[in-house]
Structures are given as structure tokens and as C-alpha cells.
Amino acid sequence: MEVASTLLEVARKTPLSIFALGTILSPVFLIACLAVYRLFFHPLSKIPGPLSQKLSGFPRIWHCRQGDRFLREMETHDRYGSVIRIAPNALCFNTLSALQTIYTKDSNVFKGDEFYGLLDGGAEGGRSIMMEADNTAHAARRRVLDKALPPRDQAFRDLNALSKSFAYAVFQEGSADDKGWSKPIDVAPVSAWFSFDLIGTIAFGSPLDMLHEKEYRWVPKCLQSASIFLFWGGYSPFLSFWQWVLGTRIPSILRLQTLQNAQRYADFADWMFHRRAEKLNTGDDLESKRADIFQGLLRSKLYNDLEMRADSSLLIAAGSDAIRLTIAATIFYWLKNPDTFEKAAEEIRGSVASPDEVSESVLASLKYLRACIDETMRLSPAKPSSLPREVMEGGIVVDGIYVPKGATVGVSVYALHHDPDIYPEPYSYDPERWLKQSQDRRMQATFCPFLKGPRACPGKTMAYFAMQLALFHLVYGAPQGGVTADGRTSRHRLRHREGEYQFNDWILGYADGPEVQFKARE
Ligand code: HEM
């Protein structure tokens, strides 16, 4: 009281001071009012969650930057229950019913500006199909994209050839020492080169040849760095500001590495699509006689240049990174659980007399391999955090909770995949659970690494081909016995499980390792 009366006394004497005082106090007053509103009067005020996240969106941005948002969502669910408030205007659920309500065709939601507003074409703008807000426009683009995917037999042949090169590159990286052991090899970068080569082939008609040549090996690292910015930037309230900054020299003057890389990556994606377009126009390249995604998109004439640029950026990232992560993570889980590796190896080596005989039907018969991949994607889904959907006019009811227009809702894939009621011992790597006759029916319904509904991944079939073939050739050629995996645990309190593959979620999952060593088979 004393301080207030002194301040008023001073203010009374000089009008200028009144102005200064008002300038200082009014933002404080406004922030206090906003805090009171968000805590007590906001339509979502009754939903439980950490105080900091009820008050502000910045904790979520912080966790996006740190790469541990999915772990934070899981922790918050464990503490507060099946629906949590993860930002003043955003809810996260961890139930099957919420998954079935939010991501279905007729759900009263769309992809709003939260996260999906940061245009993936860089400073020049342009929305990719994944960022397309309008559901009808999205459906039209999706029809074109689905038709543009290469035919199965062509995709199988291409991916089979690339997978052989992948296995060869892994073995090449390590050379045996005098006891017959290879040097430790980090599988993550080699998987990245493989996955970029495969998306080059599927989407643009020719690989970038990263498995053999070093020229473009900077791209995966550049994309990883760009993704960090695009993830936290997408949740920041100043989207147009960041968009503008990307087009200026500010990132290079201030050495903002992730922003510089966001633009560098967008320019690279632009170059990829223009290179493809040029070859198609001249019609004299071999690739134009084969199907690839951009050939289909370019021929459809549905897109403008900016959308093409954005789709190119999306496809390179979406088509490569999740595959890279899943291959590396499966190897990690195999090495941490040697009996599962032995079983997979036995199945693979017993399936055909020579790896050259692998075919689509042989792959389909490798049930244990498929179960291993699914168990990896359950434990370490490449998109583990909740994917936000903005509620439209009229609101939506999720798990009995009315959510009004303008709020966002989502389901934590990581939390759903670790529900102990559906997946007993949820942190153990147990491929057998996918093979049991008496399987809980909810398992297939909750398992959603590719998401569900009209916005789910169109590359699922191709992704399974690529992951199965890469692991098939690796295991077929892998010398038995001498393999190790590093634990990659850290002191982070949410990352303490020895047997869990540790990765960061920056739109997609990024990790180092595992490191493996090979020894010649007896
Ligand atoms: C293990 C591999 C993969 C996983 C786990 C995966 C996962 C996903 C997920 C969860 C989404 C939904 C994203 C969202 O709504 O925000 C998505 C979308 C998408 N994915 Fe994949 N993906 C994989 C491989 C691929 C491949 C190989 C391609 C390219 C052929 C691809 C192309 C796309 C595209 C274009 C979209 C946007 C679809 C749309 O909005 O209609 N993905 N993916």
C-alpha cells in the first residue's frame, strides 16, 4: 500500500510520470487479466493440466525445441488422466475413442494454423498437401497424389535394388580387424542415405545416389536442423513474422542455424522439383518413361509452382525420415533383445535359398519380420506427439467433453501405443504380441504410426516394402553373432529406460545410433 501511494504521489506531481507509470503497469494488468481468464473463465478451464501450460503456449514450444514433447505429453497423461490441457487453447487425449472421433472423415475439424500454418515452401510460401487447411481442396489433391504413386511392381523392384545397396553400404562402412570384428558403425546415417535415395526414386524418378556418393549427404543433416525450427516455429504465435524472417538476411547475420537450414532445405526441394520438371519437358530422360510421383503431379496441372515447391519439400522429408528412424530403431531393438534378432534371422534366411529370390509374396510370408517392424513403430513411432486439429463452427464432442470452435484437439500417439491395458508390459519389445491368435482387438485399432482417416499417410505400402527389404538384405547378409547396440540413455528424467531407443521428435523422429559391429559367420 505504501509503495502504491508513493507512486501515485509522484504521478500526481508530474503528468509525464503518469504516462510512464501507465505504460509500465498496463501490460502487467493485461497479462494478469489474461492469466485469470485462462485459469478460470476459458471454455477449457476445467480440463486438468500443468499450470504453466494452462497459462501459456510457451512450455509446449519449449518441448518442441527440446525434442521431448511426446514424453512430456505421456508424463502429463500419467499424472492428470486421459484428457489434458497442453496449451491454453489445446487439448490432448490418449484414448481409442478420441482417435476415432478426431481423425475420421466426418470429424468437425480441419488443419488450422497451429503447426500446419508454417508454410513448408520456405520464405516464398506455398502449402504442401499435408499443410492444406481446406478439407475439400485436400481431398482433390489427395486423389491426384494417390494416382501418382508408382505401381507396386515397379516400386518393389526399385526398392529391392536400393535395399541391396543399403546392406552393402552398411558392411562397407566397417572393415574387419584382425579378430574378425568390423569397426562400430552408426546405422543412422546409412539408413538416412538409403531413405533419401528411395524417395528420390519414388518421387523424382532417380536417386540422389547418397549410398555411393558424398555430394548430397549434407541434405539429411540440413533437414534435421530445419525440422527443429519448423516444429517449434509452427507452434509459435508469430507465424507470419517467422515466414518474413526466413526471406531476409537476418538468419545469416545472427547466425540462426536452424532458420538458415530451413531456407536452404526449401531451396533444395525447389531445385529437385524443377530438375524433374525440366527433364519431363524435354522428354529425353529415361525416367520420364517410368512412373514417379512428380511426373503425376506435374501432368495433373492442378498445382501452382509454390504448391509444387512445398510438396517437394514435404515428400522428401515425409518419405525419408520415418523410414530411416524405423530401420535404425528396429536394429536397436534386435540388438537389445537378441532372441528376437535370432528369430527374425532364422525366418529370413530360411525363406529363400538366395536373397536374389526375394519377391512380394516372400516378403508377405515373413510374418515375424513384419511383427518386429510393427513392434518398433509401436514403441518408437516416427510421429509420436499429438497432431493438432482445429475445431470448426459448431464444436466437437470428444470423450464426452464439448470442445468449442477455435480450440485444437489431438491424440498422443506415443501415449496410445503405451497403454498398458491394451499392450501389457508396454515398454518391452515383444513382436510376438502381434502374432497371437487371441490378440486384443483394440491393438490394431489403436496402432497408428501412419495415422488414420483421410489425412493418413499415402506412402504406407511403399514404406513397408522399403523397411522389410532393407532389413531382409541386411540380415541375410549379416554375419551372425557379433552385434552390439549402445543404450543411448541420457540423464534426462524422461529418458531413463535402457531398452528404449532414444530419439527426438522434431516433426519426425531423429536419433543417433545404434552402433553395430559385425563378425564373420562361422
Ligand atoms: C515408416 C514410414 C512412414 C511413416 C511412419 C509415415 C507417417 C505419416 C503420418 C503420421 C502422416 C500424417 C501427418 C499429419 O497429418 O500431420 C503422414 C503423412 C504423409 N506421408 Fe507418410 N509416413 C511414412 C512414409 C511415407 C512415404 C514413403 C511417403 C512417400 C511416398 C510418405 C508421404 C506422406 C505424405 C505425402 C503425407 C501427407 C498426406 C496428406 O496430408 O494427405 N510417407 N505420414
Residues whose N, C-alpha, C, O or C-beta is under 5 A from the ligand:
A	BS01	HEM	I129 M130 R142 A318 G319 A322 I323 T326 A382 K383 L387 P449 F450 L451 P454 R455 A456 C457 P458 G459 M462 A463
